[in-house]
C-alpha cells in the first residue's frame, strides 16, 4: 500500500521559513517524480513544484520561484519543500504527490497517481 505522509506544517510569520517533508512508502520512490501542490480555502488545488526521480531537475510555479526549493533524499524515501520569505498568500494545505509522467505533465493534478493527506501551513501577516 502506497503511503505519502507530509509533516512540518504550522504557523509562521510573514517573512519566515518552513520546511515540509514527505515520507513515502510502498512504492519504488526513486523511480517517481515527486510534486508539491497546495490548496487554499475556496480555491482549486494548484501546482507548487516538482522534482525529477534523480533530483537533477526541478520545476516551480512562478508564484514560488526563487522562494521555495524542492529536494529529495532517495535513500530516505523523502522529498522536501523548503519555503522561505513566506507570504500570507502562501497559506494553504500542502500536499505531496507522486507520478511517473514526463516533465510536460508535472503541473497537472491529474498526472499524479498517489497523494498525501496534506499539512496545513498558515502564514500570519
PyMOL commands that set and color helices and strands:
alter all, ss='L'
color gray80, all
select helices_A, chain A and resi 29-31+88-90+103-105+109-111
alter helices_A, ss='H'
color red, helices_A
select strands_A, chain A and resi 3-7+10-13+18-25+33-39+46-51+58-60+68-73+78-83+92-99+114-115+119-124
alter strands_A, ss='S'
color yellow, strands_A
deselect
rebuild
show_as cartoon
